[in-house]
Amino acid sequence: MKVAFESQLFLKGKKTGIAWNADHVIRELAKDKKISCICDFFTLGCPKENFAQVTCYEKDYGVKMDPCPWFHNVLYKLIWPIIPIPYRWFFREKRDVTIFPNFIVPPGVSGKTIVIVHDMAYRACPETVSKKTLKWLQLTLKGSCKRADAIVTVSEFSKKEIVKYLDVPEDKITVMPNGVNLELFHPDYSAEQVEQVKEKYQISGPYFLYLGTLEPRKNLTRLIEAYAMLREKKGEDRLPSLVLAGGKGWMYESIFETVKQKKLEKKVIFTGYVEDREAPILMNGAQAFVFPSLYEGFGMPPLEAMACGTPVLTSNVSSLPEVVGESGILVEPESVESICAGMETLMEDDEFCARLSREGVLRAQDFAWNKVTESMKSLVENL
């Protein structure tokens, strides 16, 4: 079977959640001897130093490269919603199925098509999505789901959301949970490794960790307010630092402003983007991982933290209970008091935290990438 992947998102540089999902799907399918994989991407205008983000699959797994060097990806995105220029015009390699990992299927694709729709945030909470992304999804997503032969999403919650907002038949949607890279996210990093990474990011002593994009949907303003409330209860000397790790998304200014208003500049640490190999080490060193997001199609960071044996606090809404199960503390994300109470438990109850650590590691085993991608392989075969 010849399976192509729309791989443009790898040319953007540093990977985030959707790109990591695509990365592991390609790797797992390329290991299957029944499947011959191809990467489609436009190269015109892309920095050459970013090409390695795609060509690594050729070197490591024998994936064929099918670049289009004579047309610009952004120009194609602007044109095809108005003039339906076929996608197949740009790529030479024949294929049976093409997988689009980032919500959208353009017109005129050869063979069958699968689109991965990660969430319905643009409909459920549009105020947390950038205007550019919101308009693009409003313009293209419904038509993409109609064009696709099959839709894959990452949780039962997201499946229900797609049916609700896009009126898609349930039997067109397959659930393939996100997986976790257990070779990278595990509890066996040394104390020396943890100290080296803490020193790099100027962290000392115990700390609560958030890792993800700094943006409104992640609910970081309430997390900071809950942390300030915890300081009032426990005093500043006993309080672990709060490390907010990750790159700036959009509308992040209020997060920094809240830290100033609460006079927490000495206790809240912003690391910026964390290197891929350092993220699990930061998680290993944390007293707890805190992720009170308002809306997630899946929620990778809590799963990765559980794989590291770090106790997790997350929200009791959207897909997050589906991911964490009973292996974490679930809080009401719109209640500062609820978040504060959960953090206090993580700070005070060592026996409970030890249980969460053990159970989290075990639960994460069910989300190994070689297990979760079996549903994608079956879907490809059926198509």
N, C-alpha and C positions, 0 to 999 in steps of 0.2 A: 504494500500500500504506500502510495506517495502522499505524504502529508506536509503541507506548507504552513509556515507561521508568519503572520504579519509581524515584523520584528523592529519596526521603526522606534518603538519606545526605548530600545537599548542604545540608540544613538544619542540620547539626551544626556548621557554622562552617568552620574551616580544613580544606582537603582533605588527605587522605593518599593512599596508593597506590591503593586500590580506588576511591576517589572520582575520582581522576585518570583511571583506566581508563574509568570510566563517562562522564566529561566528554568524552573524546576520541571515544568510540564515538558519543555523541549528535551531536557536531559533525560527524563524518564522514558519518553517515547522513543528517543534515539537509541536507547539501550535495547529496544525490542527488535529482534532480527526480522520480524515481519513488516517493519515500518521503515521506509526511507524518508528522511526528513529534509526539508528545504527551508531556508530563511529568505523571505522577501523584504527588501528595504530600498528606499530612495537614498542616494548618496549626494546628490547635487546640493551644495551649500552646507553640508555637514562637516564638522571638524574631523580631519583624518585621524586624529588621536583617539576619537571615539569609536572608530571602526573595530578595534580589538574587542569591544563589548559584544560584537556579533560574530566575528571571525573565530573567536575562541571555540565555538561549537563545531566548526569545521576541523580544527586542530585536535580537539579532545574527543569528539564523537562521530566524526565523519559526516556531519551535516553539510549538505550542499548550500552554497551561497548563490543567491539569484538577485544581485543588486540592479537597480535602475539608475544609471549615472547621468541620464540626460533630462530628467524632470525633477522638479522640486516637490517634496512632500507637502509643504504648506500650500503651495499653489494648487495641487491636486485636491486637497481638503476644501479649499475655497470654491473650486469649480464644480466638483461632482454633485453637491446638493442642488445645483441649478441646472447644470448640463451633465447628464449621467454618463460621463466618459467611462468605459469599462475598465475595471482594474486589470483584467487580463492583458490589455494592450502593453502594459509596462514590464511584464515578466515572462521569461522564455520557458522556464521549466514546466513540464506538464505535471499535474497533480490530481489526485482523487478527492482530497479534502483540504480546505484551507481553514486554519484556526485564527481567529481575530481575538487577541487577548485583552483588548482595551475598549470594550463596549460597542464599537462601531464596525459595521460591514458596508463597504462601498458597493456600488452597482457593478454588474458584469464580471463576476468572479467565476473562473473555470471550476467545474466540479461542484461538490457539496461544500457547505460552509457551516462552521461552528463559531458562535460568538460567546465570549465570556463577559457576563454582566455582573459586576461585583456587588453593586448595591443600588438602591433607589434614593440616595441622599438628595439628589437634585429635585425630587418630587416631595419627599417626606419632610425635608428641612432645607429648603432652597436658600434660606438666609445664611447657611454655613458653607455654601458653594460659591466659588468665584463667579463673577458675572460672565466672563468669557466661557468657562466650562458650562455654566447653566444654559446659556444661549445655544451652544453647540449641541448639547444633549437634547434640548427642547426641539431643535431643528432636525436631528438625525436619528435619535435612539429608537423611536417607535418604528420607523421605516426599516432600520437595521434589523430589528427583531422579526419583522415580517419577512424580510429577505432571507434571513438565516434559515438553514434547514434544521438546526438545533441550537438551543441556548444552554449554556452551562452557567451555573451560579454557585456560590461558595457556602451557602447555608440554607436550611429549610426556611429560616426567616426571610432571606432575600428572595427565595422562590415565591413565597406568599406575596411579597411586596411587588414583584414583577407582574404576577397575575393581577393584583389589585390595581396597579397604576397603568399598566400597558395592555390589559385585557388579552394576555397571551394564554393559550390553552396549557393547562398544567402538564400534559403529556409531552409537550415540546421542550420542557425544562428538565435538565439533569443536574443533580446536586453533586458537586465535587468539592469537598472542604479544602481549604488551604492546608498545606502540610507544613511540617517543621523540619529543618535540616538538623538531624540529631548528631551529625558529625561536628557541627559547629556549636549548637546549643545543647549543652550538657553541664552537669554540676561538678566536673572534675578538673576545673582550672585551679592552679596553685595559688597560694596566698601571695607569692612573689609576683605572679602575673597580674593579680588584682591590684596590688600596690603600684605597679608600674603604670597601669592605665589610670588609676586614681591620681597619681602624681601628674600625668600628662594633662588631665582635665582639671587639675587644681582642686581635688576633692580630698578632704581629710575627715577621718572619723566615720561613724555610721551614717547612712543616708537612705532616704526614700528615693526611688528612681521612677521617673516617667521617661519613656523613649518613644518618639514619634514626631510627626510634623507639628509645629506650633501654629495652630489655627483654631477658629471658634468651635468647630465641631468636637474638638477634643476636651472641651470643658475645663480648660486650665485655669481660668479666672476663679471658678468655684473651688478648684483644688487648692489654689493659693489661699483663698479665704478660709477654707477648712484648716489649712496648715497654720494660718494665723490664729485661728480659734484654738487649735491644739497647743500652740505656744502659751496662750493665756492659761490653759489648764495645767500644763506640765512645767512651764518655765523654759527659758531659752537655753539654759545650760544642759538640760537633759534631752533637748529636742534634736533628733537626727537632722542633718541637712536635707533640703529638698533639691534634687538634681533634675532639671528639665533638659533632657538631651534630645537633639534633633534640629533639623533646619527650619528656618522661618518659612511659613506658608503664606497666607494672606490674612489681613486684619489681625496681625499678631501684636499690634501696639498696645492694646488693652492689657495684655498679659504682663508686659514690662511695667506698665503704669500701675497695675494692682500691686506688684512687688514694692514699688516706691511708696504707694499710699499706705501700705501695711508696715512700712519700715523693715523690710525683710531682706535688704540688699546683702547683708552678711550671711544669711542662712539659705538663700535660694541661689543656686548655681546654674547658669546657662552654659552648656558646653558647645553649642553649635552642632553641626553634622558630625556624627560618630562613625568612624570607619567600620566596615562590615565585620572585620575580625575582632574588633574591640567591643562591639555591642554585647555579646554573650559574657564577656569578662566583666563588664560593668554590671550586668544583671546578676552574675555570681556574687559580686561584692555587696550588692544592695541588701539592706535589712528587709525591704519589701518593694514590690513593684506596684505602682499606683496608676490606674488607667480608667478614670471615670468618664469615658467618652459618652456623648449624647446619642450617637448613632454610628453603628458599624455594620457593614455587610458581613463581616466575619470577625476581624480583630486579631491580627497576627501577633502583636507584641505580648499580650497576656499569655498566649500559647508558648511563645519562645521563652518567656520568663519561667513558666511552669517547667519546661524542659530543663532549665538551668537549676531547678530546685529552689527557686525564689518564691516566697509567699506572694500571692497576687490579690490585690483589691481592684475590682472593676464594677461596671454598672449592671443593674438588673434589667436592662432594656435591650432591645434589638437582638442581635445574634449573640451577644456576649455570654448570657447564661448557657447557651447551646455549646459554646466553646469551652467554658470553664467548668461547667457542671457543678459538682459539690466540692471541687478542689480549690476554691478561692472564696474570698469575701465579696458578696454582692451588695452594692449600696444603691440608694436612690440618687441618680446623678444630679437632679435639680435641687437636692437638699444639701446645703453646706453642712448641716448638723449630722446627717447620715454619713457623709464622707469623712468628717472629723471623727465620728465614733468608730468607723472602720479602721482608720489610721491609729487611733488610740489602742484598739485591740491588737493590732500588729506590733505596736510599740511595747505593750505590756505582757502579752500572753505568750510566753516562749513555747510552752507545750503545744498550744494550738497552732502556732507557726510551724513547729516541727512536723506536725501532722499534715498541714497544707503542703509543705515542702515534699514530703514523701508521696502524697497522693498526686501532686502536680506532675512529678517525674513519670509516674506510672500512666497517667492520663495522656501525656504527650506522646507516648509510644504508639497510641492508636492513630496518630496523625503523621506518621512517617510518610514521606513523599511517595515511596514505592507502593504504599497501600492506597493512598487517596487517589492516585492517578489511574488506578485500575478502571474506575468508572469512565474516564476519558478514553482509554484504550477500547473499552467495550463499545462506546458511542461511535468512535471512528470506524470500528469493524462493522457495526450495524448500518452506518451510512454507506 
